[in-house]
């Protein structure tokens, strides 16, 4: 497809290069994405993982265009417009639910569970902690939770926040990727 984007972060990411090794393209996939930016990750998931009739993708992003947003400079360059366009032309677009609200509001009303969750929302540590905890609470056993910026962003603060999450949930997951991004498979559901 001829997708529109100004940043190619996702194309060079670990998840783009490794995710299909850990997922079944033909199985029923229920995917949650926290933070969508221009939708490159969204359309990758839709084009590759929504092959089953009952597969779904829920995209959550408020597209905040405010000065104190951690990606404010990028959002002023048409990120939401590119997201809307990319979703409109992607394969399996009819299996995508778009929620233009904060992840906190989404989790207040969400009633579903997911077998794959990608977290790349707000990069402030308190938001990361809530997104990880809330996501883990709706992650199915044997489901994958993949987080961006483990080795980047604010550096040690983000890594420490994610490591604290891992410490709280020891014995409930297996790490499948630890580099710039962190990914786990849930092995135990409490």
N, C-alpha and C positions, 0 to 999 in steps of 0.2 A: 504494500500500500504506500501511497505517497503522503505520509504523515507530516504535519507541520510542527516544528520545534525550534527553539532558540538555544537549548542546552542539550548536550548528548550524554549527560551523566549516566543515565540508565543503560545506555548501549554499552558502556565500558564497565558496568558494575559486575560484581561477583554473582548476584542473583540472575542477571541476564545470561551469564555464561554457565551457571551450575544448576539452576533450579530444575530444569527438565530431567536431570539425573535422579532427582528425588521425588518426582511426581508422575502420576499416570495420566497421560493425556486423554485416554478414553474413559476413565472413571468419572463418576459424578464428583465434581469439584465445587465446593462452596467456598468462595474466596472473598475475603474482606481486605480492602486496601485503605489504610489511613494515610492521607496525604497523597495527592495525585499530580500536582503541578500541571504539566502540559499533557499528561496522559500517556506518555511513552510506556510506562510500566503497565498501565491499565490495558492498553491495546495489545501489549505483549501477552498478558494473561488471557485476554479475551480471544486472541487469535490462536493461542496454543493450548489453553487448558479448559475451554468451555465447549469441548466437542460433544460431550454427553448431553442428551436432551434436557436433563434436569440440572445441569451445571449453572451456577450463577456467579456474578461478580458484583459486590457492593462497593462503590467508590465513595469515600467520605473525605470531603475537603471543603472548608468554608470559603476558600479563595479570598482570604482577608487581604485587602489592598490598603493597608494602613502603614504609617511610617515606622512603627515599632515592631512590625512583623519580622521574624528572622530571615525571611526571603523577600522582603518588601521590594527591593530593587528589581528582582526578577519578575515579581507579580505585576509590576507596572508595564511590563513589556508584552502584555497580551497572553499570559499563561492560561487564564480561564477561557479565553476565546479559542486558543489552540486546543485546549482540553476538549471543549465542546465539539470542535470540528473533527478532531481525531476519533472521538467516540462515535460520531455520526457516520464515519466511513469504515469503521472496523468490522471485521468478521464477528459475528455473534453479538452485535450491538443490542439486539432485542433481549439478551440475557443479562444486561447491565442495569443495575439500579444506582442512580446518582443521588447522593445526599449532600447537599451544599450546606452543611452545618458543622459545628465543631465536633471533634471526637467525643468530648465529654457529653454533649447533648445526644449524640448518636447512641452512646452506651446506656444512657438513661432510658431510651425507648426501645432498644434492640431486644428482640426475643429469639434470635437465631443463634446457632452454633456454626462453626466454620472448620474446614479441614486445612485451610491455608490462609494465613494472615501476613500481610506485608505492612510494616510500620515505617513510614518516612514522613511523619507529620511535623509538628512544631519541634524545634531543636532545643527548647529550654528543658532543663532536667526534670522539673516537676511535671511537665506535660509528658515527657518520655516515660517517666515512672508510671503515671496513670495509664497511658496508652498500653504499656506492657502488661500491667496488672489486669486491666479491663479486657485486653485481648486474650490473655492467658485464661481468664475465666470463661471465655466462650470458645476456646480452642478444643476441638475434639481430641480424644486419645488417638495417637499416631498422626496427629495433625502437625503441620509445620508453621512455625512463627519465625519470620525473617525480619531483622531490624537493620536499618541503614545507619551509617555514621558511627559505628562502634569504634572505628579507628580514626575518626576524623571529627569534623565539626569543632566543638569546644574542647576537643582532645580528651584530656584526662577526666574532666567532669562527666562527660557523656559516658565514657568507658566505665567510670566508677558507678554511675547510676545503673548501667546495665549489669555490671558485675554484682551489685547489691541485689538486684532482682534474681540473678542466678543463685546467689547464696541463700536467699529466702526459699527457693524452690528446689534445693538439692534433692536428687532422687526422683524428680518428676519429669525429667527431660534428658535428652542426649544432644550434645552439641554436634552439628553437622557442618558448620562453617564458622570460622573465627578469623577474621582479617579486617578489612575495612568495614565489612558487614558481619553481623552475628546472626546465626540461624540455629534453631533448635527443633527437635521433634519431641512432642509431648509423649512421654512413656507411661505416665500414671495420672489418672484423673481422680481427684479427691472429691 
